[in-house]
Amino acid sequence: METTRILNLKPPQAFSRLNGHRRRDSDEITYAILKAAQGGQKKTRIMYQSSLNLKQLNQYIEELVLNELLAYQREGRYYETTERGRAYARMFENYKETRDLLSEQEKALSRFLTSRAKKSVEVAP
C-alpha cells in the first residue's frame, strides 16, 4: 500500500510584503526546486536557482523525496525531478496562469466600481 505524505512545511504568509516583494508560499518554492532539478542538478545549483539557503533547501528536499517528486541519484550525487514531480510542475504552471488571469479580472472589476465613485453625483434638492 503506497502512502503519500503531504508537504507539511510552514510557508510564509502568502501575501505579506518584504521590501515591496511578495513572499513565496511553499507551492512556489516547491515549483522552483523542481524546475531547478530538471535534467539532474547538484544541491548547490538547486539552492542558488531556487533562492533558498541550505537549511530551507534540505527541509524541502526531504519532503520532495519522500513524496517522490524528486529523486536522488547516488552514482552521480545529484537530484532529479521525477515524472511525478514534472506532473506537479505542469499542474502548478496551470494554477499560476489561472490565478494571474483571475487577478487581472479582479482588477478590471474593481475599476468599474472605483471609476463611478470618483465622479460626483448630483442629488436633487
MDAnalysis code that builds the backbone (N, CA, C; Angstrom):
import MDAnalysis as mda
import numpy as np

u = mda.Universe.empty(375, n_residues=125, atom_resindex=np.repeat(np.arange(125), 3), trajectory=True)
u.add_TopologyAttr("name", ["N", "CA", "C"] * 125)
u.add_TopologyAttr("resid", np.arange(1, 126))
u.add_TopologyAttr("resname", ["MET", "GLU", "THR", "THR", "ARG", "ILE", "LEU", "ASN", "LEU", "LYS", "PRO", "PRO", "GLN", "ALA", "PHE", "SER", "ARG", "LEU", "ASN", "GLY", "HIS", "ARG", "ARG", "ARG", "ASP", "SER", "ASP", "GLU", "ILE", "THR", "TYR", "ALA", "ILE", "LEU", "LYS", "ALA", "ALA", "GLN", "GLY", "GLY", "GLN", "LYS", "LYS", "THR", "ARG", "ILE", "MET", "TYR", "GLN", "SER", "SER", "LEU", "ASN", "LEU", "LYS", "GLN", "LEU", "ASN", "GLN", "TYR", "ILE", "GLU", "GLU", "LEU", "VAL", "LEU", "ASN", "GLU", "LEU", "LEU", "ALA", "TYR", "GLN", "ARG", "GLU", "GLY", "ARG", "TYR", "TYR", "GLU", "THR", "THR", "GLU", "ARG", "GLY", "ARG", "ALA", "TYR", "ALA", "ARG", "MET", "PHE", "GLU", "ASN", "TYR", "LYS", "GLU", "THR", "ARG", "ASP", "LEU", "LEU", "SER", "GLU", "GLN", "GLU", "LYS", "ALA", "LEU", "SER", "ARG", "PHE", "LEU", "THR", "SER", "ARG", "ALA", "LYS", "LYS", "SER", "VAL", "GLU", "VAL", "ALA", "PRO"])
u.atoms.positions = np.array([
    [0.843, -1.180, 0.000],
    [0.000, 0.000, 0.000],
    [0.889, 1.243, 0.000],
    [0.702, 2.082, -0.974],
    [1.529, 3.281, -1.107],
    [0.884, 4.433, -0.356],
    [1.664, 5.100, 0.453],
    [1.160, 6.280, 1.152],
    [1.921, 7.491, 0.670],
    [1.233, 8.589, 0.612],
    [1.836, 9.843, 0.181],
    [1.772, 10.823, 1.331],
    [2.898, 11.405, 1.649],
    [2.929, 12.421, 2.698],
    [2.597, 13.772, 2.082],
    [1.837, 14.521, 2.783],
    [1.508, 15.873, 2.367],
    [2.642, 16.783, 2.827],
    [3.009, 17.750, 1.989],
    [4.043, 18.698, 2.391],
    [3.559, 19.443, 3.627],
    [4.277, 19.313, 4.714],
    [3.855, 19.946, 5.957],
    [4.800, 21.068, 6.362],
    [5.390, 21.692, 5.381],
    [6.284, 22.809, 5.671],
    [5.449, 24.029, 6.007],
    [5.961, 24.844, 6.892],
    [5.232, 26.048, 7.275],
    [5.614, 27.169, 6.320],
    [4.689, 27.516, 5.397],
    [5.021, 28.562, 4.428],
    [4.929, 29.941, 5.057],
    [5.660, 30.893, 4.502],
    [5.493, 32.266, 4.961],
    [4.105, 32.750, 4.553],
    [3.671, 33.812, 5.125],
    [2.383, 34.362, 4.726],
    [2.413, 34.637, 3.231],
    [1.448, 34.120, 2.511],
    [1.459, 34.177, 1.051],
    [1.448, 35.607, 0.522],
    [0.821, 36.518, 1.236],
    [0.700, 37.854, 0.683],
    [1.370, 38.928, 1.534],
    [2.248, 38.534, 2.436],
    [2.964, 39.551, 3.204],
    [4.014, 40.185, 2.304],
    [4.370, 41.395, 2.587],
    [5.320, 42.116, 1.732],
    [6.622, 42.346, 2.476],
    [7.710, 42.200, 1.742],
    [9.031, 42.449, 2.278],
    [9.792, 43.212, 1.209],
    [10.160, 44.441, 1.485],
    [10.849, 45.292, 0.512],
    [10.072, 45.401, -0.804],
    [8.747, 45.441, -0.709],
    [7.930, 45.600, -1.904],
    [7.709, 44.323, -2.688],
    [8.247, 43.203, -2.238],
    [8.086, 41.938, -2.949],
    [7.207, 40.998, -2.140],
    [6.366, 40.265, -2.845],
    [5.516, 39.282, -2.185],
    [6.361, 38.062, -1.842],
    [6.181, 37.535, -0.654],
    [6.921, 36.339, -0.236],
    [6.309, 35.118, -0.903],
    [7.143, 34.152, -1.228],
    [6.677, 32.936, -1.896],
    [6.048, 31.982, -0.893],
    [5.022, 31.282, -1.330],
    [4.457, 30.250, -0.472],
    [5.152, 28.922, -0.779],
    [4.824, 27.881, -0.050],
    [5.534, 26.607, -0.192],
    [5.346, 25.987, -1.574],
    [4.192, 26.211, -2.207],
    [3.977, 25.675, -3.556],
    [4.910, 26.333, -4.571],
    [5.109, 27.635, -4.450],
    [6.010, 28.346, -5.359],
    [7.462, 27.894, -5.156],
    [7.836, 27.661, -3.914],
    [9.193, 27.201, -3.619],
    [9.384, 25.777, -4.142],
    [8.393, 24.932, -3.920],
    [8.449, 23.564, -4.436],
    [8.612, 23.574, -5.949],
    [7.843, 24.405, -6.615],
    [7.928, 24.526, -8.077],
    [9.335, 24.974, -8.493],
    [9.891, 25.944, -7.809],
    [11.232, 26.448, -8.149],
    [12.281, 25.348, -7.998],
    [12.161, 24.542, -6.962],
    [13.106, 23.443, -6.749],
    [12.972, 22.399, -7.854],
    [11.741, 22.030, -8.160],
    [11.514, 21.019, -9.196],
    [12.008, 21.495, -10.561],
    [11.787, 22.761, -10.876],
    [12.274, 23.304, -12.157],
    [13.799, 23.321, -12.179],
    [14.406, 23.688, -11.059],
    [15.869, 23.756, -10.991],
    [16.499, 22.372, -11.120],
    [15.807, 21.336, -10.650],
    [16.368, 19.983, -10.647],
    [16.101, 19.212, -11.939],
    [15.350, 19.798, -12.857],
    [15.074, 19.077, -14.109],
    [16.366, 18.799, -14.850],
    [16.504, 17.573, -15.311],
    [17.710, 17.187, -16.014],
    [18.824, 16.768, -15.075],
    [18.615, 16.896, -13.778],
    [19.600, 16.492, -12.779],
    [20.541, 17.623, -12.411],
    [20.544, 17.980, -11.135],
    [21.410, 19.052, -10.637],
    [21.907, 18.709, -9.249],
    [23.072, 19.214, -8.929],
    [23.607, 19.061, -7.576],
    [22.869, 20.037, -6.645],
    [22.931, 19.743, -5.365],
    [22.187, 20.513, -4.372],
    [22.545, 21.999, -4.406],
    [23.816, 22.320, -4.588],
    [24.240, 23.722, -4.588],
    [23.581, 24.494, -5.726],
    [23.532, 23.905, -6.896],
    [22.902, 24.569, -8.051],
    [21.415, 24.794, -7.797],
    [20.755, 23.782, -7.246],
    [19.323, 23.908, -6.926],
    [19.112, 25.011, -5.904],
    [19.987, 25.077, -4.906],
    [19.889, 26.081, -3.853],
    [19.952, 27.488, -4.448],
    [20.915, 27.726, -5.335],
    [21.052, 29.053, -5.933],
    [19.901, 29.372, -6.882],
    [19.507, 28.412, -7.692],
    [18.441, 28.670, -8.663],
    [17.082, 28.872, -8.010],
    [16.874, 28.269, -6.851],
    [15.583, 28.428, -6.176],
    [15.627, 29.501, -5.086],
    [16.774, 30.162, -4.928],
    [16.937, 31.261, -3.967],
    [16.587, 30.858, -2.538],
    [17.181, 29.763, -2.092],
    [16.977, 29.292, -0.727],
    [18.327, 29.141, -0.049],
    [18.300, 29.132, 1.280],
    [19.537, 28.782, 1.982],
    [19.554, 27.267, 2.175],
    [20.679, 26.744, 2.638],
    [20.850, 25.295, 2.720],
    [19.850, 24.649, 3.677],
    [19.588, 25.298, 4.794],
    [18.646, 24.741, 5.772],
    [17.249, 24.618, 5.168],
    [16.799, 25.678, 4.498],
    [15.483, 25.636, 3.858],
    [15.431, 24.566, 2.778],
    [16.464, 24.531, 1.939],
    [16.505, 23.567, 0.847],
    [16.455, 22.139, 1.376],
    [17.209, 21.844, 2.413],
    [17.212, 20.490, 2.979],
    [15.829, 20.076, 3.459],
    [15.086, 20.998, 4.061],
    [13.722, 20.688, 4.512],
    [12.839, 20.330, 3.318],
    [12.912, 21.128, 2.286],
    [12.085, 20.872, 1.103],
    [12.519, 19.594, 0.392],
    [13.808, 19.388, 0.238],
    [14.288, 18.191, -0.461],
    [13.819, 16.926, 0.255],
    [13.895, 16.925, 1.565],
    [13.440, 15.756, 2.330],
    [11.987, 15.429, 2.005],
    [11.133, 16.432, 2.035],
    [9.711, 16.231, 1.739],
    [9.479, 15.824, 0.285],
    [10.208, 16.449, -0.627],
    [10.013, 16.149, -2.045],
    [10.466, 14.734, -2.383],
    [11.536, 14.272, -1.776],
    [12.000, 12.894, -1.990],
    [10.995, 11.909, -1.396],
    [10.505, 12.195, -0.184],
    [9.510, 11.320, 0.450],
    [8.225, 11.230, -0.375],
    [7.859, 12.314, -1.038],
    [6.656, 12.345, -1.864],
    [6.920, 11.932, -3.311],
    [8.143, 11.497, -3.578],
    [8.549, 11.005, -4.894],
    [8.402, 12.040, -6.006],
    [8.602, 13.300, -5.667],
    [8.624, 14.367, -6.668],
    [10.059, 14.642, -7.114],
    [10.999, 14.213, -6.291],
    [12.422, 14.420, -6.536],
    [13.133, 13.111, -6.189],
    [14.146, 12.751, -6.974],
    [14.898, 11.526, -6.721],
    [16.379, 11.865, -6.591],
    [17.049, 11.175, -5.678],
    [18.487, 11.356, -5.503],
    [19.204, 10.248, -6.263],
    [20.116, 10.625, -7.137],
    [20.917, 9.669, -7.909],
    [22.267, 9.517, -7.209],
    [22.465, 8.416, -6.521],
    [23.686, 8.206, -5.721],
    [24.949, 8.188, -6.574],
    [24.897, 7.538, -7.734],
    [26.117, 7.409, -8.531],
    [26.648, 8.757, -9.010],
    [25.782, 9.677, -9.328],
    [26.233, 10.992, -9.773],
    [26.143, 12.053, -8.694],
    [25.568, 11.674, -7.536],
    [25.367, 12.592, -6.413],
    [24.615, 13.857, -6.844],
    [23.472, 13.649, -7.456],
    [22.640, 14.771, -7.872],
    [21.169, 14.430, -7.669],
    [20.339, 15.461, -7.714],
    [18.892, 15.307, -7.594],
    [18.268, 15.522, -8.955],
    [17.176, 14.788, -9.191],
    [16.491, 14.903, -10.468],
    [14.983, 14.898, -10.237],
    [14.274, 15.740, -10.974],
    [12.824, 15.781, -10.887],
    [12.258, 14.508, -11.511],
    [11.362, 13.845, -10.795],
    [10.743, 12.613, -11.285],
    [9.583, 12.956, -12.217],
    [9.010, 11.939, -12.825],
    [7.825, 12.155, -13.676],
    [6.690, 12.741, -12.845],
    [6.547, 12.246, -11.637],
    [5.524, 12.779, -10.718],
    [5.790, 14.252, -10.410],
    [7.064, 14.605, -10.243],
    [7.446, 15.996, -9.996],
    [7.170, 16.876, -11.212],
    [7.430, 16.338, -12.405],
    [7.134, 17.111, -13.623],
    [5.635, 17.331, -13.773],
    [4.839, 16.334, -13.392],
    [3.376, 16.487, -13.432],
    [2.934, 17.582, -12.456],
    [3.547, 17.600, -11.264],
    [3.245, 18.643, -10.281],
    [3.597, 20.023, -10.857],
    [4.763, 20.121, -11.491],
    [5.205, 21.405, -12.052],
    [4.244, 21.882, -13.134],
    [3.808, 20.974, -13.995],
    [2.839, 21.363, -15.042],
    [1.535, 21.834, -14.424],
    [1.072, 21.115, -13.407],
    [-0.177, 21.488, -12.740],
    [-0.029, 22.852, -12.063],
    [1.126, 23.102, -11.451],
    [1.350, 24.386, -10.790],
    [1.400, 25.512, -11.817],
    [2.004, 25.272, -12.978],
    [2.029, 26.290, -14.037],
    [0.614, 26.650, -14.466],
    [-0.254, 25.637, -14.616],
    [-1.654, 25.891, -14.966],
    [-2.350, 26.694, -13.869],
    [-2.087, 26.330, -12.632],
    [-2.661, 27.049, -11.493],
    [-2.232, 28.516, -11.502],
    [-0.915, 28.754, -11.707],
    [-0.403, 30.127, -11.730],
    [-1.037, 30.941, -12.847],
    [-1.179, 30.335, -14.004],
    [-1.787, 31.023, -15.139],
    [-3.229, 31.403, -14.819],
    [-3.973, 30.474, -14.240],
    [-5.364, 30.736, -13.869],
    [-5.443, 31.813, -12.799],
    [-4.562, 31.734, -11.798],
    [-4.533, 32.722, -10.725],
    [-4.251, 34.117, -11.273],
    [-3.307, 34.219, -12.211],
    [-2.964, 35.508, -12.800],
    [-4.133, 36.073, -13.607],
    [-4.827, 35.203, -14.351],
    [-5.997, 35.657, -15.106],
    [-7.095, 36.158, -14.181],
    [-7.319, 35.427, -13.094],
    [-8.335, 35.858, -12.132],
    [-7.946, 37.175, -11.476],
    [-6.684, 37.357, -11.205],
    [-6.214, 38.602, -10.614],
    [-6.456, 39.769, -11.565],
    [-6.183, 39.559, -12.843],
    [-6.430, 40.607, -13.834],
    [-7.912, 40.941, -13.916],
    [-8.761, 39.923, -13.885],
    [-10.201, 40.168, -13.941],
    [-10.688, 40.876, -12.689],
    [-10.118, 40.529, -11.542],
    [-10.488, 41.196, -10.299],
    [-10.145, 42.686, -10.358],
    [-8.971, 43.004, -10.910],
    [-8.574, 44.403, -11.064],
    [-9.511, 45.134, -12.016],
    [-9.884, 44.471, -13.108],
    [-10.795, 45.081, -14.081],
    [-12.153, 45.347, -13.440],
    [-12.635, 44.416, -12.652],
    [-13.917, 44.614, -11.970],
    [-13.853, 45.761, -10.974],
    [-12.756, 45.866, -10.257],
    [-12.643, 46.935, -9.269],
    [-12.587, 48.306, -9.938],
    [-12.061, 48.357, -11.168],
    [-12.041, 49.641, -11.897],
    [-13.455, 50.115, -12.216],
    [-14.377, 49.202, -12.424],
    [-15.762, 49.590, -12.667],
    [-16.316, 50.330, -11.461],
    [-16.011, 49.840, -10.279],
    [-16.548, 50.444, -9.067],
    [-15.834, 51.743, -8.725],
    [-14.536, 51.798, -8.878],
    [-13.808, 52.998, -8.499],
    [-14.012, 54.128, -9.488],
    [-14.248, 53.828, -10.748],
    [-14.437, 54.902, -11.717],
    [-15.741, 55.647, -11.453],
    [-16.765, 54.954, -11.016],
    [-18.041, 55.600, -10.698],
    [-17.956, 56.379, -9.389],
    [-17.181, 55.906, -8.462],
    [-17.076, 56.554, -7.156],
    [-16.353, 57.882, -7.275],
    [-15.462, 58.029, -8.248],
    [-14.713, 59.262, -8.402],
    [-15.561, 60.387, -8.997],
    [-16.576, 60.016, -9.756],
    [-17.447, 61.035, -10.354],
    [-18.380, 61.587, -9.285],
    [-18.605, 62.875, -9.360],
    [-19.511, 63.463, -8.384],
    [-20.949, 63.191, -8.802],
    [-21.753, 62.947, -7.830],
    [-23.143, 62.630, -8.079],
    [-23.983, 63.824, -7.638],
    [-24.828, 64.301, -8.547],
    [-25.704, 65.406, -8.174],
    [-26.985, 64.849, -7.602],
    [-27.370, 65.411, -6.491],
    [-28.582, 64.967, -5.820],
    [-29.600, 66.100, -5.918],
    [-30.807, 65.750, -6.326],
    [-31.871, 66.757, -6.458],
    [-32.293, 67.247, -5.073],
    [-32.560, 68.563, -4.941],
    [-32.945, 69.083, -3.622],
    [-34.344, 68.694, -3.196],
])
